[in-house]
Amino acid sequence: MSYQITLYSQSPRLDPVQDSQQIDYHEQHFIENVVDRQVLARIKPLSENYFPESSEVENQQFFVVEDPIELLGENVTIPEEDPQIIVSTTNGYVKVENNRIEVHDTLIIDGDVNFKTGNLTFIGKIIVRGSVFSGFSVKAKQLIVEGSIEGAHIEIDEDLIVRGGIIACQEKGVYCGGTILTKYVENSRIQAGGNIFIEKSALHSQLITANSIIFLHEPGVIVGGSCQVKNSIYAKIVGAKWATATRISLGVDPFLLQEKDKQEEYVRKTQKDLQSLQDRLEEIHLFFEQEHEQVSRKETEELQEEQELLQAKLLYLNELALVEQKKLNTLEDAIALEQEINANCRLYAFDTIFPGVEINIKASNLKNDSIHKSVFYYEENQEIKTGKT
């Protein structure tokens, strides 16, 4: 008996004859993501005299085979409980090659991320043999880039490795939930949940991590920009001899500080809304005291209705303000606790630290105004102190 194997596909492809003005070349749907146990194809028995049209076979809309097992490639199976479907056994992307259906958890781009690939969003690991260029984005579980990342937007759930550098990624920047390893960073904003390992230098960039920043080789320099670090920074040179402004902050999870800043904005907005309501209610109250006889009954009734509505809103906003303030208090308590228990955060300058470097450790601040050799900075009794490395 023969079987028809119909493939499922959810990714639209670009129509080459479509008007070029209607095509977004950044969104080319380069791959189709699938998850574990997702249905990839359906199996249908066929009569003996069935012959598919050649055009349908060429387009790979379906296969006709004697045994569906022939089509099973890597990471796909026919479940025992439902022998009429083919499913994935892992997260990844679907590939049909040599009349076999496969699912791969690693996507290899044999070149650059550019107009040929468009933006990439993948549920697994991506390896880019070239570079990721300006205007494009990559979102994945893990990412390895053999070249550089230039002016792109990167969102990685786990680890990011860049053999070259990260350059001009300011607008949306680079976010990584795990560890970042790169050769150098220039004019970029980088956020990491884990350590940031930099082989050579960080120039005029914003480095943000819930762990530490470690420079691995010469020159191991931070110049300009800022570093917000929960734990420590291990560098050889900090700042430059022309006193380039460089800001270092240690001792508190910077993502916790970001949450606090957002919550403070919520609290300010709620208080502003409350004040506006109170001011309007005061206007209506004064009207009823001084001028109510000068207007019609209809206008008076309308003001009474507005007053009742505003009083109800005021009650709601008062309750909301209490909730938002409690959230802010909780964040402030968490930050204070981190400052209390994070006793080992340090800024190491194993070679030189120059004037113009501002050092913040927990709640303490120091503006370095001279050249120091082979020192480290730490906080003790709400004061920043130095030691020799």
C-alpha positions in Angstrom: 0.0 0.0 0.0 1.1 3.6 -0.7 0.8 6.5 1.7 0.5 10.2 1.1 2.5 12.3 3.6 1.2 15.9 3.6 3.5 18.5 5.1 2.4 21.3 7.3 4.0 24.7 6.9 3.2 27.9 8.7 5.9 30.2 7.3 4.9 32.5 4.5 7.5 32.9 1.8 8.3 36.1 -0.2 6.7 36.2 -3.6 9.5 37.2 -6.0 7.0 38.8 -8.5 5.4 40.9 -5.8 5.9 44.7 -6.0 9.2 45.4 -4.3 7.6 48.3 -2.3 5.3 45.8 -0.6 8.1 43.5 0.6 9.8 43.9 4.0 13.2 42.4 3.3 13.9 42.4 7.0 11.2 39.9 7.6 11.9 37.0 5.3 10.7 34.1 7.5 14.0 32.3 6.9 13.0 29.3 9.0 10.0 27.7 10.6 10.2 27.2 14.3 8.6 24.0 15.8 8.3 22.7 19.3 8.6 19.3 20.8 5.6 17.0 19.8 4.4 19.5 17.2 2.7 17.8 14.2 4.8 18.1 11.1 2.9 16.0 8.6 -0.2 13.8 8.2 -0.2 10.2 6.9 -3.0 9.0 4.6 -3.3 5.6 3.0 -3.9 5.7 -0.8 -5.5 3.4 -3.3 -3.3 1.4 -5.7 -4.3 3.4 -8.8 -3.5 6.8 -7.2 -0.9 9.0 -9.1 0.0 12.5 -7.8 0.5 15.4 -10.2 4.2 16.0 -10.9 3.9 19.7 -9.9 2.6 18.8 -6.4 5.6 16.5 -5.9 8.1 19.1 -7.1 6.7 21.7 -4.7 7.0 19.1 -1.8 3.4 19.7 -0.7 3.4 16.0 0.0 5.3 12.7 -0.6 3.9 9.4 -1.8 5.9 6.5 -0.3 5.5 2.8 0.3 6.5 3.1 4.0 6.2 6.4 6.0 9.3 5.3 8.0 11.3 6.2 4.9 10.7 9.9 5.6 11.8 9.9 9.2 15.0 11.8 9.7 16.6 13.3 12.8 14.4 14.3 15.7 11.1 13.2 14.2 8.9 10.2 14.9 5.5 8.6 14.3 3.8 8.3 17.8 2.4 5.0 18.7 -0.8 6.5 20.0 -1.5 8.2 16.7 0.2 6.5 13.7 -1.4 8.9 11.2 0.9 11.8 12.0 4.6 12.7 12.1 5.8 14.8 15.0 8.9 16.6 16.2 10.8 15.2 19.2 12.6 18.4 20.0 12.4 22.2 19.6 14.0 23.5 16.4 13.3 24.1 12.7 12.0 21.8 10.0 14.2 20.8 7.1 13.2 18.5 4.2 16.2 17.1 2.4 16.8 14.0 0.3 13.1 13.0 0.8 13.5 13.0 4.6 11.8 15.2 7.2 14.2 16.4 9.9 14.2 18.9 12.9 17.4 20.6 13.9 18.0 22.4 17.2 20.9 24.4 15.8 20.6 26.8 12.9 23.8 27.5 10.9 24.0 30.6 8.8 26.8 30.1 6.3 27.5 33.8 5.9 26.1 37.1 7.3 22.8 38.1 8.7 21.7 40.7 6.1 19.0 41.1 3.4 19.5 37.6 2.3 18.4 36.1 5.6 16.4 39.0 7.1 15.7 39.0 10.8 16.2 35.7 12.6 14.0 34.4 15.4 14.8 30.9 16.4 13.8 28.7 19.3 17.2 27.0 19.5 20.9 27.8 19.0 22.1 29.9 16.0 25.7 29.9 14.6 26.5 32.7 12.2 29.6 32.1 10.2 29.8 35.8 9.2 28.6 39.0 10.9 25.2 40.4 12.0 24.8 43.8 10.2 23.0 47.0 11.0 19.3 47.2 11.0 18.7 43.4 11.6 17.8 41.5 14.7 18.5 38.1 16.0 16.5 36.4 18.8 17.4 32.9 19.9 18.1 30.6 22.8 21.9 30.8 22.2 24.0 32.6 19.6 27.6 32.3 18.3 28.8 34.9 15.8 32.1 34.2 14.1 32.4 37.8 12.9 31.0 40.9 14.5 27.7 42.4 15.5 27.3 45.9 14.0 24.3 48.1 14.8 22.0 45.2 15.3 19.4 44.2 17.9 20.2 41.0 19.8 18.0 39.1 22.3 19.4 35.9 23.6 17.9 33.7 26.4 21.1 32.0 27.4 24.7 32.6 26.3 26.2 34.8 23.5 29.6 34.4 22.0 31.0 37.0 19.5 34.4 36.1 18.0 34.7 39.7 16.7 33.4 42.8 18.4 30.1 44.4 19.3 29.9 47.8 17.6 27.3 50.7 17.5 24.5 48.7 19.1 23.0 51.6 20.9 19.4 52.1 19.9 18.0 48.7 21.0 21.3 47.1 22.0 22.2 43.6 23.1 20.4 41.7 25.8 21.5 38.3 27.0 20.0 36.2 29.8 23.3 34.4 30.4 27.0 35.0 29.8 28.5 37.2 27.1 31.9 36.7 25.6 33.3 39.1 23.0 36.6 40.5 21.8 35.7 44.2 22.2 32.7 46.6 22.6 32.4 50.0 21.1 29.6 52.6 21.4 27.1 49.9 22.4 24.6 49.1 25.1 24.9 45.6 26.5 22.8 43.9 29.2 23.6 40.4 30.6 22.2 38.3 33.4 25.5 36.5 33.7 29.2 37.6 33.5 30.4 39.7 30.6 33.8 38.5 29.4 35.7 41.0 27.1 39.0 40.0 25.6 40.4 43.5 24.9 38.4 46.7 25.5 35.2 48.5 26.1 35.0 52.0 24.6 32.2 54.5 25.2 29.6 51.8 26.0 27.0 51.0 28.6 27.7 47.6 30.2 25.0 46.3 32.5 25.2 42.9 34.3 23.7 41.1 37.3 27.2 39.5 37.8 30.7 40.7 36.9 32.8 42.2 34.1 36.1 40.4 33.4 38.7 41.5 30.9 40.8 38.6 29.7 43.8 40.0 27.7 45.7 43.2 27.0 44.9 46.0 27.0 41.9 45.2 29.2 40.7 48.8 29.1 37.4 50.6 30.0 37.2 54.1 28.5 34.1 56.3 28.6 30.5 55.2 29.1 29.3 53.4 32.2 29.4 50.1 33.9 26.5 49.0 36.1 27.6 45.8 37.9 26.2 43.8 40.8 29.5 42.2 41.7 33.0 43.1 40.5 35.0 44.5 37.6 38.4 43.0 36.7 40.2 45.4 34.3 43.8 46.4 33.6 43.2 50.1 32.7 40.2 52.2 33.7 39.7 55.6 32.1 42.3 57.5 30.0 45.1 60.0 30.5 42.9 62.8 29.1 40.4 62.3 31.9 37.6 60.8 29.8 34.4 60.7 31.9 33.9 57.0 32.9 31.3 55.9 35.5 31.5 52.7 37.5 28.6 51.5 39.7 28.9 48.3 41.8 27.1 46.5 44.6 23.4 46.4 43.5 21.7 44.4 40.7 21.2 47.0 38.0 18.0 45.3 36.8 16.6 45.8 40.2 17.5 49.5 40.0 15.7 49.6 36.6 12.6 48.2 38.2 12.8 50.7 41.0 13.1 53.6 38.5 10.0 52.4 36.6 8.1 52.0 39.8 9.0 55.5 41.0 7.6 56.8 37.7 4.3 54.9 38.3 4.1 56.4 41.7 4.8 59.9 40.4 2.1 59.5 37.7 -0.5 58.2 40.2 0.2 61.1 42.5 -0.1 63.6 39.7 -3.4 62.1 38.6 -4.6 62.2 42.2 -3.7 65.9 42.5 -5.5 66.7 39.2 -8.7 65.0 40.5 -8.5 66.8 43.9 -8.0 70.2 42.2 -11.1 69.6 40.0 -13.2 68.5 43.0 -12.1 71.6 44.8 -13.2 73.8 41.9 -16.7 72.1 41.9 -16.9 72.5 45.7 -16.2 76.2 45.5 -18.7 76.6 42.7 -21.5 75.1 44.8 -20.5 77.4 47.7 -20.3 80.6 45.7 -21.8 80.5 42.2 -24.5 77.8 42.1 -27.3 80.3 41.9 -26.0 81.9 38.7 -26.4 78.8 36.5 -29.3 76.6 35.3 -30.6 73.5 37.1 -29.3 71.4 34.2 -25.8 72.7 34.5 -25.9 72.1 38.3 -27.0 68.5 37.8 -24.2 67.9 35.3 -21.7 69.2 37.8 -23.1 67.0 40.5 -22.8 64.0 38.2 -19.2 64.9 37.5 -18.5 65.3 41.2 -19.8 61.8 41.9 -17.7 60.3 39.1 -14.6 62.1 40.2 -15.1 61.0 43.8 -15.3 57.4 42.7 -12.2 57.8 40.6 -10.5 59.4 43.6 -11.3 56.4 45.8 -9.9 54.0 43.2 -6.7 56.1 42.6 -6.1 56.3 46.4 -6.2 52.5 46.6 -3.9 52.2 43.5 -1.4 54.7 45.0 -1.2 52.6 48.1 -0.5 49.5 46.0 2.1 51.2 43.9 3.9 52.7 46.9 4.0 49.2 48.6 5.7 47.8 45.4 8.2 50.7 45.5 8.9 50.1 49.2 9.5 46.4 48.5 12.0 47.2 45.8 13.8 49.7 48.0 14.0 47.1 50.8 15.5 44.6 48.3 18.1 47.1 47.2 19.0 48.0 50.8 19.4 44.2 51.6 21.7 43.8 48.6 23.8 46.7 49.7 24.1 45.1 53.1 25.0 41.6 52.1 27.1 42.2 49.0 30.4 42.8 50.8 32.8 41.5 48.2 32.2 43.8 45.2 35.4 45.3 43.9 36.8 47.5 41.1 40.2 46.1 40.1 42.6 48.2 38.0 45.5 45.9 37.8 47.6 48.4 35.8 46.3 52.0 35.9 43.2 54.0 36.8 43.1 57.6 35.5 41.4 60.8 36.6 37.8 61.3 35.5 36.6 58.0 36.7 33.5 58.2 39.0 33.2 55.2 41.3 29.9 54.3 43.0 29.9 51.3 45.3 26.5 50.7 46.9 25.5 54.1 48.4 29.1 55.6 48.4 30.7 57.8 45.8 34.2 58.7 44.8 35.5 60.9 42.0 39.1 59.8 41.1 41.3 62.9 40.5 44.7 61.4 40.1 46.6 58.4 38.5 46.9 55.3 40.6 48.7 52.1 39.8 47.7 48.5 40.6 44.8 49.3 42.9 41.4 48.0 43.8 38.4 49.9 45.3 35.9 48.6 47.8 33.3 49.9 50.2 33.6 49.8 54.0 31.5 51.7 56.6 29.8 53.7 53.8 33.2 54.9 52.5 35.1 53.9 49.4 38.6 52.7 50.2 41.6 51.4 48.1 44.0 48.5 48.3 47.0 47.3 46.3 46.5 44.4 43.8 
